[in-house]
Amino acid sequence: MAPQLKMMEALISQNIEVLDFLKARFERDQEMVGRLADEADPLKAMGLWGEFWQRTASDYATEMSKLATSMTSIAERAVRTATEEGEAIAKATSGK
């Protein structure tokens, strides 16, 4: 059961990371709406809008990279655990 527990802990940790990211993104989105509403100059508003989308794209790219790294680690751990369990079962059933 320990390998399954470790896998679930890793997946839950990853979900927490995603939720933290989304919370931060929504807070930035909310801040941007306020800044746009307060800006009277259309050119400055367009500048704010452009900066917002640049940062948004960068934030999502960074987060996707983190998630890809995390998923790779989880997959490697799963394969390693399955291999170790398979070897242990084979050893136990061979009588050695």
C-alpha positions as CSV (number, residue, x, y, z in Angstrom):
1,M,0.0,0.0,0.0
2,A,2.9,2.4,0.6
3,P,3.6,2.9,-3.2
4,Q,0.0,3.8,-3.8
5,L,0.0,6.2,-0.8
6,K,3.1,8.0,-2.1
7,M,1.5,8.3,-5.5
8,M,-1.7,9.8,-4.1
9,E,0.3,12.2,-1.9
10,A,2.3,13.3,-5.0
11,L,-0.9,13.8,-7.0
12,I,-2.6,15.7,-4.2
13,S,0.5,17.9,-3.8
14,Q,0.3,18.6,-7.5
15,N,-3.4,19.6,-7.2
16,I,-2.5,22.0,-4.4
17,E,0.2,23.5,-6.6
18,V,-2.3,24.0,-9.4
19,L,-4.9,25.5,-7.1
20,D,-2.3,27.9,-5.6
21,F,-1.4,29.0,-9.1
22,L,-5.0,29.5,-10.1
23,K,-5.7,31.6,-7.0
24,A,-2.7,33.8,-7.8
25,R,-3.8,34.1,-11.4
26,F,-7.4,35.1,-10.5
27,E,-6.1,37.6,-8.0
28,R,-3.9,39.2,-10.8
29,D,-6.9,39.1,-13.2
30,Q,-9.0,40.9,-10.6
31,E,-6.3,43.5,-10.0
32,M,-6.1,44.1,-13.8
33,V,-9.8,44.7,-14.1
34,G,-9.5,47.4,-11.4
35,R,-6.5,49.0,-13.1
36,L,-8.2,49.0,-16.4
37,A,-11.4,50.5,-14.9
38,D,-9.3,53.3,-13.3
39,E,-7.3,54.1,-16.4
40,A,-8.9,57.0,-18.4
41,D,-6.2,57.1,-21.2
42,P,-7.0,54.5,-23.9
43,L,-3.4,54.2,-24.9
44,K,-2.3,53.5,-21.3
45,A,-5.1,51.0,-21.0
46,M,-3.9,49.2,-24.1
47,G,-0.4,49.1,-22.6
48,L,-1.7,47.6,-19.4
49,W,-3.7,45.1,-21.4
50,G,-0.6,44.1,-23.4
51,E,1.5,43.7,-20.3
52,F,-1.2,41.7,-18.7
53,W,-1.3,39.2,-21.5
54,Q,2.4,38.9,-21.7
55,R,2.6,38.1,-18.0
56,T,-0.3,35.8,-18.2
57,A,1.3,33.8,-21.0
58,S,4.6,33.7,-19.1
59,D,2.8,32.6,-15.9
60,Y,1.0,29.7,-17.6
61,A,4.2,28.6,-19.5
62,T,6.1,28.5,-16.2
63,E,3.3,26.6,-14.5
64,M,3.0,24.1,-17.3
65,S,6.7,23.5,-17.1
66,K,6.4,22.8,-13.4
67,L,3.5,20.4,-14.0
68,A,5.3,18.6,-16.7
69,T,8.3,18.1,-14.4
70,S,6.1,16.9,-11.6
71,M,4.2,14.5,-13.9
72,T,7.5,13.1,-15.2
73,S,8.7,12.5,-11.6
74,I,5.4,10.8,-10.7
75,A,5.5,8.6,-13.7
76,E,9.1,7.6,-13.1
77,R,8.3,6.8,-9.5
78,A,5.3,4.7,-10.6
79,V,7.5,2.7,-13.0
80,R,10.2,2.2,-10.5
81,T,7.7,1.0,-7.8
82,A,6.0,-1.3,-10.2
83,T,9.3,-2.8,-11.2
84,E,10.4,-3.3,-7.6
85,E,7.1,-4.9,-6.7
86,G,7.2,-7.2,-9.7
87,E,10.7,-8.3,-8.7
88,A,9.6,-8.9,-5.1
89,I,6.7,-11.0,-6.3
90,A,8.9,-12.9,-8.7
91,K,11.4,-13.6,-5.9
92,A,8.7,-14.6,-3.5
93,T,7.0,-17.0,-5.9
94,S,10.3,-18.6,-7.0
95,G,11.0,-19.6,-3.5
96,K,14.3,-17.8,-3.3
